[in-house]
């Protein structure tokens, strides 16, 4: 019997702009065999079946499949899909132009442990204005939109503090080095100040690194 793959979803809503009135759905299944993929999309439902796995990576090939009925109708002809090595990514156009979010993905209010909220793409209904659309590449969707939505703090949270931390460690080593050189030369702080000027190519301190970025 085919296994049910993990399905991630998020959404946007708009009463005026079709491109912003969509469902983002990801079949989170690496190494899908394109030749085995059977995909059916209608206004009311989605059918998926495929073989996935890669014996060269030690991943057994298995059969996967599922069907679901949407909470409301979609515009199948205006929807898009993209297959890559990690997943099958869909952008489904909602048929009804509404500001309200769908309360769930499926028609039936039944708990399915394989269908999960895609927190990498999700924004709250009252916070979606101005939020950039997720990239159609799943990995970028999990990373860049979140960074873009959070602005510089998000970028800093993911990258700069680590760099800043490295800079801070560099400061500690530099002070120790100055002290050792000053002690060895017997000339105190004078040579240390000169060495500080000569070492401008080293890791920047945190307070310099953040504005530069």
N, C-alpha and C positions, 0 to 999 in steps of 0.2 A: 504494500500500500504506500503511495507517495507520501512523503513528509511535507508538513506545512512549513514554508520558509518564514522568516521574520519579515513582517511588513511594517514599515514606518510611514507615518503620514503627518502632514501639517496643512494649513490652509490660509488663504487670504479671502477677503470678501469686498465687493464693491457693487454699488447699484448703477454705476456709470461707465466703468472701465472693464471690459471683458478680460484683459490681460492680468488684471489684479483680482479677479473673481475665480480663484482656482484652488485645486487640491494638489499638493505635492506628495506623491506616493513613491516610496522606494521599496522594491523587493530586495531585501538585503541578503544577497546570495552570491558569494564569490564563485568565479570559474564556471559560469553558465555556458553550456555547450550551445552555441548559436544554432547549430543544425538541428538540435532537439527541441528548440523553443517553440511552444505552441501558445499563442497569445490571442485572446479574443476580447474586444472592448465594444460595448454597446452603450446606449444611453442610460441603462439601468444596472449594468453588471460588468464584472471583469472575470475572465478565466485565464489561468496561467498554469502551464506545466512545462517542465524542462529537466534535463539531466545536468547535474553540476558536480564538479570535483576535478582533481588533477592528479593522476597517479604518479606523475614525475615529481610532485611535491609531497607525495605520501598521503594525499587526500583521496579517500575512496569516492568513486563516482556513485551518486545516489539519485533516485527519482524524487522530484518535488512537484507539488501542485496544490492549487486551491481555487475556489470560486467565492465571490462575494457580490452581494447586491448593495448598491450605493444607497445612502440615506435619501438623496434626491437625484434627479436626472442630471446627467452631464451632456456636454456637446462632444460626442466622440470624434467627429470629423475635425474639430479644432484642437483636440488634445494631441500631445506629442509624447514620444518615448525615446529613451536612449539606453543602449546596452553597453556596459563596459566590463572590465575584469572583476569588478567588485559587486555590481548590482545592476538591476533594471530600474531606471528612473523615469517616472511619468509625471507630466504636468497635465492635469485634467481640468478642462474648463467647465465650471458649473453652468447649468442651463439657466437657472433663475438668477437674475441680477438682484442681489439683496445685500444689505449691509450686515445682516446678522450671520454669524458663523453657524455651520452645521453643528449640532450638539454631539454628533458621532459620525464615523465614516460609513457604518453599515445601516441598512434598513432595519434589521432586527436588533432590538436592544438585548444582545446576548454577549456576555463576556468571552472574548477570544484572547488567550494569552499570547498569541502570535502576532496580534495587531497592536502596535504601540505608538504612542505620540513621538514624533521626531522633534526632540527638543532643540536640535541644531538648527531647525528651520522655523520653529514655532514662534509666533509673537502673539500677545494678547489682542483681543478684538479691538480694544480702545487704544492700542499702541501701534497699529499697523501703518498709519499714515506716515510717509517719509521713510519707512523701513525698506531697504533695498531688497529686491527679489533674490532668492537663493540662486546660486550658480547651478547650471544643469549637471555639473559634475558633482557626484555625491560627496566626495571628499572635500571639495571646495565648499559645498553647501554646509558642511559641518563646521568648517573653519572660518572662511572669509566673511560670510554674511554676519556671523556673530560678532566678528571683529568690527565690521563696518557699522553694525547696529549700535555697538557699544562705543564706537569712536575711539579716541586715543586711549581712554582708560582701559578699554578691552585689549587694545594692542599692547599697551604697557603691561597689563596683567599677564598677557601670554608671553611677552618677549622681553620688554625692557627691564623689568625687575631682575630677571636672570642676568642680563647684561650688566645692570647696575650692581648686582651682587658680585659679579666678577670684578667690576671696577673697584668696589669696596675692598675686596681681598687684595687687589693690586695696591691700594693705598696703604694697607697694613704692611705689606711686604716692602713697599718703598720706604716707609718711615723706619722700618727695622734696618733696611739697607743703609739709609742715611746715617742712622745712629752708629752702625758698625764702621762705616767709612770715616765718620767724624772721629770716632774713638781711635781708629787705626792711624789716622793722620795727625791726631793731636791738635787739630785746628778748629774744632768745635763746629758751630753752625755755619760758618762762612762757606766752606767747601760744599756743605750739604745743600745750601741754597743754589750754588752753581750747578750741582748735579741735578737739582730739581728742574732747572731750565733746560738742561741737556736731555732730560727724559720725557719731553712732551709727547713723544711718540708712543708712550706706554698707554695702558688702559685708562680711559677718562674716568674721573670720579663721578659718582651718581648725580650730583647736582649739575655737572656739565653735560652728562650723557642724555638726560631726559629732554631738555630744551632742544638739543641738536636734532633729536629724532622727531 
